[in-house]
Amino acid sequence: MLSPTHDWHTRLAERSVERRAAGLWRQRRCHALETARDFASNDYLGLAHDPRLAEAMAAGARRYGAGARASHLVNGHLAVHETLETRLAELVGRPRALLFATGYMANLGTLQALCDRHTLLFQDRLNHASLLDGATLAGARSRRFHHRDRADLERLLNRTPEDAPRMVVSDGVFSMDGDVADIAGLAETAQHHSAWLMIDDAHGLGVMGEAGGGCVGRAHGVEAVPVLVGTLGKALGTGGAFVAGSHELIEHLIQFARPYVYTTAQSPGLAAATLAALDILATEPERRQRLHTRIARFRHEAGRLGLPLRESDTPIQPLMLGNGARVMAWAKRLAERGLAVGAIREPTVPSGQARLRISLSAAHGDDDLDALLDALSVCQAKEGAVIRETTP
Ligand SMILES: *Cc1c(COP(=O)(O)O)cnc(C)c1O
């Protein structure tokens, strides 16, 4: 008789063989930060390595402890968390905000607490995985509308009964495409159908909008976007996330969001570091300007090289290469020249839409951009050479 361990290992081996055969096996690498020019991470304002954040983190840990010791509802909720929630609510112009351990958990917790199997949930096709998983946790079925297609959303809304609670959910900036949701349009459609609108602004916060408040921020108030999620591990350079909205929303999440209730509060040093990041966001607007200058320059020059860019005004610049093997080959060539970029394949993006995800940062200098553009033109030229060699 086979032992259960043997059985399990056989199952795992089968899955691994399948995935390798599909060319989709993923590997982590330990990144040597000093040696690579980083065009892969989400540190859009170059804050992750700012010594002021590290100092604030150390000071926070000395004052409050390295860990929060308990969940927020027991006795892990500290003054530094409270201050951070107030500052985040101010940044996005909402009455209140609630800290979560990660963006993934903020989305799980929010959807689980707000929805159940009776909720009619409408999600953009390209929404982040955590939003889809949140619907699963809630037991709600997600109806997916075509990407940024308001007419399709309208069509789906019209097909459903008016009396069930409705929620429309979208990323603000789409994480693999870099394009931005039509927030005003979504808000109008949602209001017209008495639906709540939830926007996950993970990649917009700190980068977009006046004062870095994101694609939603103060421009679209709590009436237009009642449920706003922001994450802190991207432009703000730290980690964690928050949900912002009305007092009633936040109180409801504190009562019912299981991924909020049943987890240890964020480490106080991390919260202190985020406060330092918010100070820098407010006092150094030139970082955002520098970033947008880099984006414009990259797009201009990549366009001249004829590289297959997507339309995007955000730091996320996808280079559409189509198949996974091609993406891996380009990423490898870039890595050989000391350039790290994201190689994105299915299942993260649909089959046939594999891409290099180039992310730009205020920390990049003109020399970094020169190196990237040069390496990309070499990749292109090498491919040309291969094609010529193999065509008679
Ligand atoms: C990164 C990301 C998340 C998850 O945030 P974490 O804090 O990394 O867990 C959620 N939504 C979107 C759109 C993201 O890009």
The ligand as a Gaussian input file, in Angstrom:
#p B3LYP/6-31G(d) Opt

LIG

0 1
 C       -0.219000      44.716000      -5.531000
 C       -1.675000      44.768000      -5.636000
 C       -2.491000      44.316000      -4.592000
 C       -1.930000      43.595000      -3.406000
 O       -1.300000      44.463000      -2.524000
 P       -0.230000      43.873000      -1.500000
 O       -0.101000      44.915000      -0.473000
 O        1.003000      43.624000      -2.288000
 O       -0.807000      42.592000      -0.966000
 C       -3.841000      44.511000      -4.705000
 N       -4.384000      45.082000      -5.800000
 C       -3.634000      45.498000      -6.826000
 C       -4.296000      46.135000      -8.009000
 C       -2.260000      45.341000      -6.788000
 O       -1.517000      45.726000      -7.826000

